[in-house]
Amino acid sequence: GNMETFPEFVCDVPARTLTSIMDWWAKDTPIGFLSLDVENYEIQALSGLDFNRYRPKIILMEIGRWNIEGVIDEHMEFMKNRGYIHTSSLTDHDFVFIDRT
């Protein structure tokens, strides 16, 4: 449908880091696979993950705004700096990263 037909409203919602969610649901549990679809907030969401404590072996990330110049490169660099390599793409905006450590 057309998004313009929905009424616009603003509300406050609590936010949590990925680390705090992992502490609650997966404490001391190895993470084999993480799928991330956060509508253009991939880097912000992953910035809230302590990769020293929770290090998924595989991350599937939907990159929002993938068609804007430089966005994919920014995400690739962010993941590289955390020790992940891009191994494949499922679509033009779904990317698979593998822990190389």
N, C-alpha and C positions, 0 to 999 in steps of 0.2 A: 504494500500500500504506500500511499504518499505520506511521508512524515509530516508534511505541513498541515494535515488534517487533525493532528493530535494537539491537544492544548499544551501550552508550555507552562511548566511550573518548576520551582526550585525547592529542594528540601535538603536538610542536612542528614548525612548518614555516617555512622562511625567507620573509620578506616583502620585496617590492621596491616602490618607488614607480613610478607610471606614467612619470615622467620617466626613471628608470633603464632601464625597459623600452624606451621610445622611443629612448633613447641607443644601446641595443644593437641594436634591430631596424630603426629608422627614422631614424637620424641624418641631419639635413639634408633630410629628405623631408617635403614638405607632407602633412598629414593631412586628407583630404577628409571622412571619415566615421569616427566612433568609436561603437561600440555597447558600452554598459556595463550589465552584469548581475552585480552583486556581492553580492546577498542582504543588503540593508539597510546596506551600507557605501559608498553612492554618494558622499556628501560626503567621507568619509575618503579614498576612492580618488582622487577629483578634487582633493583638497587636496594630493596628491602629484604633481600635474601642473603643470609650469612653463608657464603659458599664454602667456608671452612667447616661449618657444622652440618650443613645440608647440601650435598653435591649430587644432583641428579645425574645419572649416567647419560640419559638422553633427554633433550628438551625439544619439544615441538612448539614453535612459536608462530602465531599468526601476526604478521607485521602490518599494522594499520598504516595507512598513508604510503604504502609501498611504491606507489607510482609517482611520488614526489621526489625529485632529484636529491640524492644524498641520504635519504632515509634508510635504505637498505644498507649502504656502506656504514652508516652510524651504528646500526644494530650489529653488523658483522664485527666491527671493531670492538664494540662493547663486549660481545661474547668471546672474542679472541683474547681480550685482556683478562678474562676470567678463566682462561684455559680450555675453551671449547672451540671446536672446528665445525664449520658448516659442511655437512656431508651430502645433503640432498634437499630438493625442494619438491613438495607434494603438489603445489600449485604456484601461481605467480606471487602468492603472498603467505604461503605456509612453508616454513623452513625448519629443517632438522639439524640440530647441533649435538655433537657427541663430545663427552668429556675426554680430553686428550691426556689427562694426568695419570 
